Every structure is written in structure tokens, then in C-alpha cells.
Amino acid sequence: KAGVTQTPRYLIKTRGQQVTLSCSPISGHRSVSWYQQTPGQGLQFLFEYFSETQRNKGNFPGRFSGRQFSNSRSEMNVSTLELGDSALYLCASSIGTEHFMIYNEQFFGPGTRLTVL
Amino acid sequence: AQSVTQLGSHVSVSEGALVLLRCNYSSSVPPYLFWYVQYPNQGLQLLLKYTSAATLVKGINGFEAEFKKSETSFHLTKPSAHMSDAAEYFCAVSGSNTGNQFYFGTGTSLTVIP
């Protein structure tokens, strides 16, 4: 089975621009979670999508948004980029269940390295 | 609420020596606990996980961890370090009420000295 893929792997933007990152989960996985990794804050949860619905959200401003398509692929969007948004953005997929409280093993992609100048 | 504390942001060991990476957690519900490894410019790879079965968990590459509820700890060990173990290691916790939302520690960078 192919693993989680993220595109692009590297991205350079300037302040004020917006960016869209893409994540393709493992085939058959319906849950996609996004994390931001920075040297100062470490790994922080952004949001999780399951069956095209956001069902959990971390503590990030509204400039960070996402969506999931019917084929489970997910995109996240960051508008009005700030220097502090420079980070490695990781996507994780899992089988997912309708019952939110059940944990499923997560598989992480290689990440997208976003640099904001 | 869940949180993780990793003691020691940098750990150095000699090749062949014991590896011990410390992780303490806080959780208001029975936790699921994980150790991940990250190599430069790569994503996270699961080393092992505790999900309320055996308290001593064996993972890949010779790593293991023991869940100690009384100490709220989940330390990662490996009897003999190899050069290829040099990487960043993250401990994470998820609760039975948080689904796939993981709370990660700040990471421990392991250096292996030849």
C-alpha cells in the first residue's frame, strides 16, 4: 500500500499571500489530521477531518482552514500568511470510525515545509 | 486534558550503550501513549504504542517502553544504541475522549557517539 503523500514538499511564500497544501491518505483511510511543527512550539494539532466533516479542531486562528473531499484527500489553506506560519505541516491518516472517541493508528506523511518571507 | 513532558531535549550516548528517553504524561482519562521517531526532512514514524494492553510494549528497531501508571511515565529504552538511532524522538498521548488528536512532547534529539 502506498503511504501518505503530501504535496508540495517545499513551498516559499511571502507575507500576506495564501497557500494550499494537499494530503492524500492511505487508500481506505477516511480520517485525516493536520499538525504544525515548529522549533518553538513543537507539534501542534490543527484539525481532523472524517468523511468530509471537520470533527475536531486545535487552537489556531481562523486563517487556518481545511477541507476533505469524497475520496478522503484533504487540503489545508492558510490565508494572509505571517512569518510565524513558517513550519513543517504534517498530515496523518487513519482508518477512522464514526465513533469519535475511538483511537485508530495514525500514519504520517513526510510533510510540507512552508517558508514565509 | 492531556499533556506530555519529555525530560532532556538532547541526549548523547555512546554506540552500544543503553538508550533511555524519558516521557511523563498527564491525562484525565485512560491514555493511549506513543513514541515516534523523526529523521531529518522526514515525517514521523511510529516506534511503538500503548493502548491499554500489556504495560511493557515492544516496538521496532529494538526499542521498548513500559507504561507505569503510578509514575505517569512511558520511558523509551533500547539496550544497545546504534549509529542509525540518531534522530528526534517524540512522545505523544491521546485520550479516549480525544480521538485522533495527539498531544506531543517537545522532542528529544538523540546523538550516538561512535
Interface residues (C-beta under 8 A of the other chain):
Chain A: V4 S31 S33 Y35 G42 L43 Q44 F45 E48 R55 N56 G58 L90 A92 S94 G96 F100 M101 I102 Y103 N104 E105 Q106 F107 F108 G109 P110 G111 R113
Chain B: Y32 Y36 N41 Q42 G43 L44 Q45 L46 K49 T51 F90 A92 S94 S96 N97 T98 G99 N100 Q101 F102 Y103 F104 G105 T106 G107
